[in-house]
Amino acid sequence: MDIDGGNQKQLTSGNLDWNPQVTPDNRWVVYTSGQSGQRSIWKVSIEGGSPQQITNSYSLLIAISPKDGDIAYAYDVPEGLKRRVAIIPSQGGAPTKSFEFPHPFRQGIRFAPDGRTLIYLGVPARSNIWNQPLDGTPAKKIADFAPDRIFSFDWSRDGKNMAVARGTVTSDVVLIKDQP
């Protein structure tokens, strides 16, 4: 849509379409969809049209490299309940890189502005931000917001700043009973 909310275009029609991200050239919207029976990666022109499936692999938590448009996606390995990340070319195909994160992660992944590392939320309680270089060197913690929990994060368009939505989660248990 235009900045004023006019000229809206519906790009997908599935109720299982999730995590849309625009490619660096502003021509495509890449997203995950469960329309094929399992969550996989799709893309659609920013102008609309027929969506194209990029991969048949089970995919979640996608990120697009600002450097070359490559797509990183997380997937679960049933043996040992591990999470891995694969990187594929923007047009699809076999992974060019695949590795296991040294720390489990639960929410979004992002490419760093230079496209050479992935940033993700680690444990405990999603209060840490980690940097995983794509060259396979060990990940390192770059921020710790404990005791707060990080709900979301992302880079500014120019790559100079990171916005982090953080806070606490409070839950109480209350016993209510009849008084005789």
N, CA, C and O of each residue as an XYZ file, in Angstrom:
720
protein
N       0.832     -1.168      0.000
C       0.000      0.000      0.000
C       0.878      1.232      0.000
O       2.056      1.186      0.355
N       0.276      2.331     -0.406
C       0.973      3.610     -0.354
C       1.106      4.052      1.103
O       0.437      3.511      1.983
N       1.954      5.017      1.348
C       2.199      5.506      2.699
C       0.932      6.032      3.359
O       0.812      5.987      4.584
N      -0.025      6.534      2.561
C      -1.272      7.060      3.126
C      -2.337      5.976      3.311
O      -3.461      6.277      3.714
N      -1.992      4.715      3.019
C      -2.939      3.608      3.183
C      -3.735      3.297      1.938
O      -4.489      2.324      1.920
N      -3.588      4.097      0.893
C      -4.296      3.841     -0.356
C      -3.568      2.819     -1.223
O      -2.450      2.415     -0.904
N      -4.195      2.405     -2.310
C      -3.611      1.488     -3.282
C      -3.175      0.158     -2.657
O      -2.092     -0.350     -2.948
N      -4.025     -0.389     -1.805
C      -3.697     -1.650     -1.148
C      -3.781     -2.802     -2.139
O      -4.662     -2.838     -2.998
N      -2.834     -3.759     -2.005
C      -2.832     -4.963     -2.840
C      -2.683     -6.176     -1.940
O      -1.759     -6.252     -1.130
N      -3.590     -7.117     -2.087
C      -3.459     -8.377     -1.354
C      -2.476     -9.252     -2.111
O      -2.652     -9.501     -3.303
N      -1.432     -9.724     -1.418
C      -0.389    -10.495     -2.082
C      -0.570    -11.999     -1.927
O      -0.179    -12.761     -2.811
N      -1.159    -12.439     -0.811
C      -1.386    -13.866     -0.601
C      -2.827    -14.059     -0.166
O      -3.504    -13.106      0.221
N      -3.287    -15.286     -0.230
C      -4.669    -15.544      0.169
C      -4.763    -16.651      1.210
O      -5.867    -17.027      1.606
N      -3.643    -17.176      1.657
C      -3.679    -18.253      2.636
C      -3.744    -17.742      4.056
O      -3.175    -16.699      4.377
N      -4.440    -18.481      4.910
C      -4.469    -18.092      6.313
C      -3.284    -18.677      7.075
O      -3.161    -18.470      8.282
N      -2.419    -19.400      6.384
C      -1.224    -19.979      6.992
C       0.048    -19.286      6.500
O       1.142    -19.833      6.644
N      -0.082    -18.095      5.925
C       1.071    -17.338      5.440
C       1.609    -16.488      6.583
O       0.847    -15.843      7.303
N       2.934    -16.495      6.743
C       3.518    -15.935      7.961
C       4.901    -15.372      7.683
O       5.577    -15.815      6.755
N       5.324    -14.411      8.472
C       6.669    -13.847      8.490
C       7.089    -13.230      7.151
O       8.139    -13.600      6.626
N       6.317    -12.310      6.583
C       6.690    -11.706      5.300
C       7.904    -10.796      5.434
O       8.034    -10.056      6.409
N       8.789    -10.859      4.443
C       9.973    -10.011      4.405
C      10.236     -9.602      2.965
O      10.084    -10.405      2.044
N      10.629     -8.354      2.779
C      10.872     -7.821      1.438
C      12.342     -8.035      1.072
O      13.233     -7.850      1.900
N      12.580     -8.429     -0.184
C      13.952     -8.642     -0.651
C      14.683     -7.301     -0.772
O      14.042     -6.257     -0.889
N      16.014     -7.324     -0.745
C      16.782     -6.072     -0.808
C      16.492     -5.224     -2.054
O      16.624     -4.001     -2.008
N      16.101     -5.860     -3.162
C      15.796     -5.101     -4.384
C      14.355     -4.575     -4.401
O      13.936     -3.948     -5.374
N      13.599     -4.830     -3.328
C      12.200     -4.382     -3.193
C      11.279     -4.920     -4.278
O      10.270     -4.291     -4.597
N      11.613     -6.081     -4.854
C      10.777     -6.656     -5.913
C       9.914     -7.822     -5.439
O       8.901     -8.131     -6.068
N      10.297     -8.478     -4.338
C       9.620     -9.683     -3.892
C       9.305     -9.621     -2.410
O       9.995     -8.952     -1.640
N       8.248    -10.330     -2.018
C       7.959    -10.580     -0.616
C       8.153    -12.084     -0.413
O       7.500    -12.901     -1.062
N       9.055    -12.429      0.492
C       9.345    -13.824      0.815
C       8.655    -14.122      2.140
O       8.678    -13.295      3.052
N       8.042    -15.297      2.254
C       7.287    -15.641      3.457
C       7.222    -17.147      3.609
O       7.549    -17.885      2.679
N       6.803    -17.603      4.776
C       6.558    -19.029      4.940
C       5.062    -19.266      4.832
O       4.251    -18.415      5.198
N       4.715    -20.439      4.321
C       3.314    -20.781      4.141
C       3.115    -22.256      4.445
O       3.976    -23.088      4.158
N       1.974    -22.561      5.027
C       1.613    -23.947      5.299
C       0.649    -24.490      4.265
O       0.065    -25.555      4.466
N       0.470    -23.778      3.160
C      -0.508    -24.181      2.144
C      -0.180    -25.514      1.496
O      -1.085    -26.216      1.046
N       1.100    -25.881      1.438
C       1.486    -27.121      0.760
C       1.409    -28.333      1.689
O       1.810    -29.429      1.297
N       0.905    -28.159      2.901
C       0.807    -29.269      3.841
C       1.900    -29.237      4.888
O       1.755    -29.840      5.951
N       2.981    -28.552      4.609
C       4.024    -28.327      5.614
C       4.568    -26.919      5.384
O       4.539    -26.416      4.261
N       5.053    -26.295      6.425
C       5.549    -24.921      6.316
C       6.788    -24.907      5.430
O       7.772    -25.590      5.713
N       6.730    -24.117      4.347
C       7.848    -23.984      3.415
C       7.938    -22.525      2.965
O       7.082    -21.710      3.310
N       8.979    -22.201      2.191
C       9.236    -20.820      1.794
C       8.657    -20.537      0.413
O       8.810    -21.326     -0.520
N       7.989    -19.395      0.307
C       7.367    -18.940     -0.926
C       7.768    -17.495     -1.183
O       8.262    -16.813     -0.285
N       7.555    -17.030     -2.407
C       7.734    -15.610     -2.704
C       6.654    -15.179     -3.686
O       6.136    -15.980     -4.464
N       6.327    -13.870     -3.626
C       5.347    -13.285     -4.516
C       5.865    -11.900     -4.904
O       6.505    -11.229     -4.095
N       5.596    -11.480     -6.114
C       6.006    -10.160     -6.562
C       5.368     -9.089     -5.693
O       4.221     -9.237     -5.271
N       6.088     -8.026     -5.424
C       5.560     -6.900     -4.647
C       4.370     -6.267     -5.376
O       3.563     -5.575     -4.755
N       4.257     -6.499     -6.685
C       3.135     -5.996     -7.481
C       1.938     -6.946     -7.462
O       0.874     -6.612     -7.983
N       2.107     -8.138     -6.860
C       1.053     -9.140     -6.838
C       1.315    -10.207     -7.888
O       2.331    -10.163     -8.582
N       0.424    -11.145     -8.005
C       0.580    -12.229     -8.966
C       0.567    -13.572     -8.264
O       0.190    -13.681     -7.097
N       0.989    -14.596     -9.000
C       0.982    -15.953     -8.457
C       2.211    -16.192     -7.589
O       3.333    -15.933     -8.024
N       2.014    -16.683     -6.368
C       3.156    -17.019     -5.511
C       3.961    -18.177     -6.098
O       3.418    -19.038     -6.790
N       5.247    -18.183     -5.815
C       6.151    -19.243     -6.277
C       6.781    -19.907     -5.064
O       7.288    -19.227     -4.171
N       6.750    -21.229     -5.030
C       7.375    -21.950     -3.926
C       8.887    -21.990     -4.155
O       9.348    -22.362     -5.234
N       9.654    -21.604     -3.132
C      11.112    -21.562     -3.252
C      11.740    -22.870     -2.797
O      12.708    -23.336     -3.398
N      11.196    -23.466     -1.741
C      11.740    -24.723     -1.240
C      10.617    -25.621     -0.750
O       9.566    -25.146     -0.319
N      10.851    -26.920     -0.822
C       9.912    -27.897     -0.283
C      10.256    -28.258      1.149
O       9.475    -28.932      1.820
N      11.413    -27.820      1.629
C      11.881    -28.166      2.961
C      11.048    -27.485      4.034
O      10.579    -26.361      3.855
N      10.867    -28.187      5.162
C      10.195    -27.589      6.308
C      11.005    -26.377      6.732
O      12.206    -26.485      6.976
N      10.354    -25.220      6.820
C      11.067    -23.967      7.050
C      10.307    -23.073      8.006
O       9.084    -22.954      7.923
N      11.038    -22.447      8.914
C      10.453    -21.445      9.785
C      11.523    -20.433     10.137
O      12.704    -20.656      9.874
N      11.118    -19.328     10.729
C      12.043    -18.283     11.173
C      12.968    -17.801     10.058
O      14.188    -17.850     10.213
N      12.419    -17.344      8.953
C      13.245    -16.933      7.820
C      13.871    -15.560      8.025
O      13.368    -14.730      8.782
N      14.989    -15.344      7.325
C      15.666    -14.044      7.289
C      16.263    -13.876      5.898
O      16.696    -14.849      5.281
N      16.283    -12.644      5.407
C      16.830    -12.358      4.079
C      18.088    -11.519      4.234
O      18.093    -10.516      4.946
N      19.154    -11.937      3.562
C      20.418    -11.208      3.634
C      20.298     -9.876      2.899
O      19.883     -9.846      1.741
N      20.661     -8.761      3.569
C      20.632     -7.469      2.885
C      21.750     -7.338      1.859
O      21.724     -6.441      1.016
N      22.723     -8.225      1.929
C      23.875     -8.185      1.031
C      23.555     -8.785     -0.343
O      23.822     -8.167     -1.374
N      22.980     -9.996     -0.348
C      22.778    -10.694     -1.617
C      21.402    -11.339     -1.766
O      21.139    -11.994     -2.775
N      20.526    -11.167     -0.786
C      19.179    -11.726     -0.879
C      19.083    -13.191     -0.517
O      17.998    -13.767     -0.593
N      20.197    -13.820     -0.121
C      20.117    -15.215      0.314
C      19.127    -15.330      1.462
O      18.891    -14.367      2.191
N      18.548    -16.518      1.615
C      17.516    -16.739      2.626
C      18.030    -17.737      3.657
O      18.467    -18.834      3.308
N      17.976    -17.351      4.914
C      18.281    -18.270      6.013
C      16.952    -18.738      6.590
O      16.009    -17.958      6.722
N      16.893    -20.006      6.929
C      15.685    -20.507      7.581
C      16.057    -21.552      8.616
O      17.018    -22.304      8.452
N      15.284    -21.583      9.673
C      15.482    -22.564     10.734
C      14.625    -23.784     10.441
O      13.553    -23.691      9.842
N      15.126    -24.924     10.880
C      14.352    -26.156     10.795
C      14.763    -27.041     11.957
O      15.867    -26.914     12.486
N      13.876    -27.929     12.349
C      14.137    -28.809     13.477
C      14.611    -30.163     12.996
O      14.120    -30.694     12.000
N      15.574    -30.715     13.719
C      16.078    -32.060     13.458
C      15.491    -32.960     14.533
O      15.784    -32.776     15.715
N      14.660    -33.938     14.144
C      13.992    -34.765     15.156
C      14.958    -35.494     16.094
O      14.687    -35.625     17.287
N      16.089    -35.970     15.550
C      17.047    -36.672     16.389
C      17.699    -35.680     17.345
O      18.414    -34.772     16.922
N      17.448    -35.859     18.619
C      18.047    -35.001     19.623
C      17.352    -33.662     19.790
O      17.829    -32.815     20.545
N      16.232    -33.448     19.101
C      15.463    -32.205     19.200
C      16.357    -30.976     19.039
O      16.360    -30.087     19.890
N      17.104    -30.934     17.955
C      18.008    -29.820     17.697
C      17.440    -28.914     16.618
O      16.668    -29.351     15.764
N      17.827    -27.659     16.665
C      17.436    -26.697     15.643
C      18.666    -26.330     14.832
O      19.729    -26.046     15.384
N      18.509    -26.339     13.513
C      19.579    -25.978     12.605
C      19.125    -24.816     11.740
O      17.942    -24.479     11.703
N      20.067    -24.212     11.052
C      19.772    -23.141     10.108
C      20.432    -23.498      8.788
O      21.591    -23.910      8.758
N      19.697    -23.340      7.704
C      20.227    -23.524      6.358
C      20.146    -22.192      5.634
O      19.281    -21.366      5.924
N      21.047    -21.994      4.699
C      21.034    -20.793      3.863
C      20.944    -21.241      2.420
O      21.729    -22.067      1.956
N      19.959    -20.674      1.712
C      19.748    -21.012      0.304
C      19.820    -19.739     -0.530
O      19.613    -18.640     -0.015
N      20.117    -19.891     -1.830
C      20.077    -18.718     -2.710
C      18.661    -18.150     -2.790
O      17.691    -18.866     -2.542
N      18.539    -16.885     -3.129
C      17.233    -16.217     -3.173
C      16.258    -16.873     -4.148
O      15.047    -16.809     -3.936
N      16.755    -17.495     -5.201
C      15.871    -18.152     -6.163
C      15.545    -19.587     -5.768
O      14.800    -20.265     -6.475
N      16.091    -20.059     -4.649
C      15.833    -21.414     -4.181
C      16.990    -22.331     -4.513
O      18.031    -21.889     -4.999
N      16.799    -23.606     -4.248
C      17.844    -24.589     -4.504
C      18.352    -25.193     -3.212
O      17.826    -24.939     -2.129
N      19.389    -26.001     -3.357
C      19.977    -26.692     -2.212
C      20.676    -25.694     -1.294
O      21.178    -24.668     -1.752
N      20.708    -25.998      0.001
C      21.421    -25.120      0.933
C      22.903    -24.978      0.565
O      23.570    -25.952      0.215
N      23.389    -23.754      0.652
C      24.812    -23.498      0.435
C      25.577    -23.615      1.740
O      26.786    -23.846      1.745
N      24.854    -23.450      2.861
C      25.436    -23.608      4.195
C      24.359    -24.163      5.099
O      23.170    -23.908      4.909
N      24.790    -24.919      6.076
C      23.873    -25.445      7.070
C      24.668    -25.687      8.333
O      25.754    -26.263      8.283
N      24.140    -25.254      9.468
C      24.861    -25.463     10.712
C      23.905    -25.464     11.892
O      22.783    -24.963     11.815
N      24.378    -26.037     12.972
C      23.609    -26.080     14.209
C      24.037    -24.910     15.071
O      25.229    -24.648     15.230
N      23.081    -24.220     15.615
C      23.422    -23.148     16.528
C      23.933    -23.750     17.834
O      23.411    -24.770     18.284
N      24.942    -23.139     18.448
C      25.465    -23.678     19.702
C      24.514    -23.478     20.870
O      24.656    -24.137     21.901
N      23.569    -22.599     20.731
C      22.589    -22.351     21.779
C      21.207    -22.485     21.166
O      20.989    -22.028     20.044
N      20.264    -23.104     21.875
C      18.916    -23.170     21.317
C      18.330    -21.770     21.153
O      18.649    -20.868     21.927
N      17.498    -21.592     20.178
C      16.831    -20.308     20.019
C      15.369    -20.543     19.723
O      14.980    -21.607     19.243
N      14.569    -19.542     20.014
C      13.133    -19.723     19.961
C      12.422    -18.795     18.992
O      11.430    -19.184     18.375
N      12.907    -17.596     18.854
C      12.202    -16.645     18.013
C      13.084    -16.219     16.862
O      14.071    -16.882     16.544
N      12.724    -15.100     16.232
C      13.301    -14.658     14.987
C      14.803    -14.684     14.840
O      15.549    -14.570     15.813
N      15.227    -14.837     13.607
C      16.620    -14.686     13.218
C      16.681    -13.526     12.241
O      15.716    -13.256     11.526
N      17.802    -12.848     12.212
C      18.033    -11.741     11.293
C      19.462    -11.834     10.790
O      20.347    -12.299     11.508
N      19.688    -11.400      9.577
C      21.052    -11.202      9.112
C      21.545     -9.886      9.690
O      20.776     -8.934      9.824
N      22.821     -9.831     10.031
C      23.428     -8.556     10.393
C      23.479     -7.707      9.127
O      23.413     -8.254      8.026
N      23.596     -6.385      9.253
C      23.590     -5.518      8.074
C      24.650     -5.849      7.026
O      24.442     -5.587      5.841
N      25.789     -6.423      7.440
C      26.836     -6.773      6.473
C      26.597     -8.116      5.798
O      27.332     -8.483      4.880
N      25.566     -8.868      6.243
C      25.232    -10.154      5.639
C      26.175    -11.281      6.006
O      26.053    -12.373      5.449
N      27.117    -11.066      6.926
C      28.112    -12.088      7.265
C      27.799    -12.865      8.532
O      28.474    -13.848      8.838
N      26.791    -12.440      9.268
C      26.414    -13.139     10.493
C      24.902    -13.162     10.637
O      24.186    -12.355     10.043
N      24.439    -14.104     11.436
C      23.027    -14.176     11.801
C      22.893    -13.771     13.259
O      23.715    -14.140     14.098
N      21.859    -13.014     13.549
C      21.569    -12.573     14.898
C      20.309    -13.312     15.340
O      19.343    -13.408     14.583
N      20.321    -13.833     16.567
C      19.160    -14.573     17.053
C      19.029    -14.429     18.562
O      19.968    -14.031     19.251
N      17.844    -14.761     19.058
C      17.582    -14.726     20.490
C      17.932    -16.071     21.088
O      17.477    -17.110     20.609
N      18.736    -16.052     22.126
C      19.131    -17.286     22.790
C      18.457    -17.444     24.130
O      17.564    -16.681     24.498
N      18.900    -18.441     24.842
C      18.369    -18.709     26.167
C      19.337    -18.144     27.190
O      20.488    -17.914     26.818
N      18.989    -17.905     28.417
C      17.727    -18.283     29.044
C      16.648    -17.240     28.818
O      16.932    -16.052     28.661
N      15.435    -17.693     28.805
C      14.233    -16.847     28.783
C      14.256    -15.778     27.703
O      13.656    -14.717     27.875
N      14.919    -16.030     26.623
C      14.961    -15.093     25.488
C      15.397    -13.698     25.921
O      14.820    -12.699     25.492
N      16.405    -13.635     26.761
C      16.883    -12.332     27.222
C      18.235    -11.971     26.621
O      18.768    -10.897     26.904
N      18.795    -12.849     25.799
C      20.105    -12.629     25.201
C      20.002    -12.535     23.684
O      19.166    -13.200     23.071
N      20.850    -11.711     23.081
C      20.971    -11.661     21.622
C      22.343    -12.206     21.266
O      23.357    -11.786     21.824
N      22.362    -13.145     20.331
C      23.592    -13.819     19.919
C      23.922    -13.495     18.470
O      23.038    -13.193     17.669
N      25.201    -13.563     18.150
C      25.726    -13.311     16.814
C      26.420    -14.590     16.353
O      27.402    -15.009     16.967
N      25.925    -15.221     15.278
C      26.517    -16.440     14.736
C      27.146    -16.135     13.381
O      26.424    -15.967     12.399
N      28.502    -16.059     13.302
C      29.156    -15.826     12.011
C      28.877    -16.972     11.039
O      28.843    -18.136     11.438
N      28.679    -16.641      9.774
C      28.390    -17.660      8.770
C      29.621    -18.466      8.389
O      29.508    -19.500      7.731
N      30.801    -17.998      8.800
C      32.013    -18.764      8.502
C      32.209    -19.933      9.454
O      33.196    -20.660      9.347
N      31.269    -20.122     10.394
C      31.324    -21.267     11.289
C      32.066    -21.029     12.591
O      32.095    -21.916     13.443
N      32.667    -19.862     12.774
C      33.320    -19.589     14.045
C      32.260    -19.526     15.142
O      31.086    -19.296     14.852
N      32.660    -19.725     16.395
C      31.665    -19.799     17.479
C      30.818    -18.537     17.618
O      31.273    -17.423     17.359
N      29.589    -18.748     18.029
C      28.663    -17.644     18.297
C      29.112    -16.911     19.547
O      29.783    -17.475     20.412
N      28.730    -15.642     19.626
C      29.010    -14.904     20.851
C      27.806    -14.053     21.208
O      27.061    -13.581     20.348
N      27.645    -13.875     22.522
C      26.551    -13.063     23.031
C      26.907    -11.600     22.799
O      28.005    -11.163     23.145
N      25.967    -10.833     22.207
C      26.236     -9.413     21.964
C      25.382     -8.500     22.833
O      25.638     -7.298     22.910
N      24.358     -9.068     23.494
C      23.533     -8.260     24.392
C      22.847     -9.176     25.389
O      22.469    -10.300     25.059
N      22.689     -8.687     26.607
C      22.014     -9.439     27.659
C      21.071     -8.483     28.371
O      21.510     -7.547     29.039
N      19.775     -8.724     28.225
C      18.767     -7.855     28.820
C      18.112     -8.482     30.050
O      17.045     -8.037     30.475
N      18.739     -9.512     30.628
C      18.178    -10.157     31.811
C      18.004     -9.116     32.912
O      18.885     -8.273     33.082
N      16.933     -9.138     33.649
C      15.922    -10.192     33.708
C      14.795    -10.013     32.702
O      13.866    -10.821     32.682
N      14.848     -8.965     31.855
C      13.789     -8.771     30.864
C      13.801     -9.869     29.811
O      14.796    -10.569     29.624
N      12.679     -9.999     29.137
C      12.535    -10.923     28.018
C      12.447    -10.099     26.749
O      11.802     -9.050     26.734
N      13.086    -10.559     25.687
C      13.031     -9.872     24.403
C      11.858    -10.456     23.618
O      11.784    -11.666     23.405
N      10.952     -9.594     23.195
C       9.791    -10.038     22.436
C      10.044     -9.977     20.938
O       9.525    -10.801     20.185
N      10.836     -9.013     20.505
C      11.126     -8.844     19.085
C      12.337     -7.941     18.947
O      12.682     -7.199     19.867
N      12.989     -8.012     17.772
C      14.124     -7.141     17.491
C      14.311     -7.052     15.982
O      13.890     -7.939     15.239
N      14.948     -5.970     15.537
C      15.274     -5.841     14.121
C      16.233     -4.681     13.936
O      16.357     -3.812     14.800
N      16.902     -4.681     12.808
C      17.848     -3.627     12.439
C      17.125     -2.478     11.753
O      16.090     -2.682     11.118
N      17.661     -1.283     11.879
C      17.171     -0.151     11.094
C      17.590     -0.389      9.646
O      18.502     -1.176      9.393
N      16.937      0.279      8.691
C      17.244      0.082      7.269
C      18.710      0.370      6.951
O      19.309     -0.295      6.106
N      19.293      1.375      7.639
C      20.693      1.711      7.364
C      21.674      0.811      8.115
O      22.884      0.920      7.915
N      21.167     -0.085      8.984
C      22.013     -1.028      9.686
C      22.809     -0.442     10.845
O      23.681     -1.115     11.396
N      22.526      0.782     11.217
C      23.302      1.427     12.276
C      22.703      1.216     13.659
O      23.404      1.353     14.661
N      21.417      0.883     13.729
C      20.742      0.736     15.012
C      19.904     -0.536     15.034
O      19.450     -1.026     14.000
N      19.715     -1.049     16.233
C      18.833     -2.191     16.422
C      17.734     -1.774     17.385
O      18.007     -1.198     18.438
N      16.493     -2.065     17.019
C      15.364     -1.826     17.912
C      15.055     -3.138     18.625
O      15.034     -4.202     18.007
N      14.816     -3.050     19.926
C      14.516     -4.229     20.730
C      13.271     -3.947     21.562
O      13.225     -2.981     22.325
N      12.268     -4.796     21.406
C      11.078     -4.714     22.256
C      11.292     -5.703     23.387
O      11.418     -6.905     23.153
N      11.334     -5.196     24.618
C      11.619     -6.068     25.754
C      10.760     -5.683     26.942
O      10.222     -4.578     27.004
N      10.637     -6.592     27.873
C       9.864     -6.337     29.067
C       9.786     -7.582     29.918
O      10.612     -8.487     29.796
N       8.811     -7.621     30.763
C       8.636     -8.764     31.647
C       7.285     -9.415     31.403
O       6.358     -8.796     30.880
N       7.202    -10.651     31.786
C       5.948    -11.393     31.719
C       5.589    -11.748     33.150
O       6.387    -12.341     33.875
N       4.395    -11.384     33.543
C       3.946    -11.659     34.907
C       2.759    -12.586     34.856
O       1.824    -12.371     34.085
N       2.792    -13.617     35.676
C       1.629    -14.475     35.815
C       1.427    -14.762     37.291
O       2.377    -14.971     38.044
N       0.183    -14.766     37.673
C      -0.178    -15.034     39.059
C      -1.157    -16.198     39.098
O      -1.960    -16.400     38.187
N      -1.064    -16.942     40.168
C      -2.033    -17.999     40.420
C      -2.869    -17.537     41.609
O      -2.334    -17.153     42.649
N      -4.165    -17.580     41.441
C      -5.075    -17.123     42.490
C      -6.068    -18.239     42.775
O      -6.676    -18.797     41.862
N      -6.222    -18.553     44.050
C      -7.198    -19.553     44.471
C      -8.470    -18.823     44.896
O      -8.443    -17.962     45.775
N      -9.555    -19.174     44.272
C     -10.859    -18.602     44.625
C     -11.716    -19.746     45.118
O     -11.883    -20.758     44.436
N     -12.259    -19.572     46.317
C     -13.115    -20.626     46.848
C     -14.306    -20.022     47.561
O     -14.270    -18.870     47.991
N     -15.345    -20.800     47.680
C     -16.556    -20.383     48.381
C     -16.280    -20.296     49.865
O     -15.604    -21.153     50.433
N     -16.808    -19.250     50.496
C     -16.738    -19.130     51.951
C     -18.053    -19.628     52.530
O     -19.111    -19.151     52.120
N     -18.029    -20.572     53.471
C     -19.291    -21.053     54.055
C     -19.952    -20.027     54.936
O     -21.018    -20.288     55.495
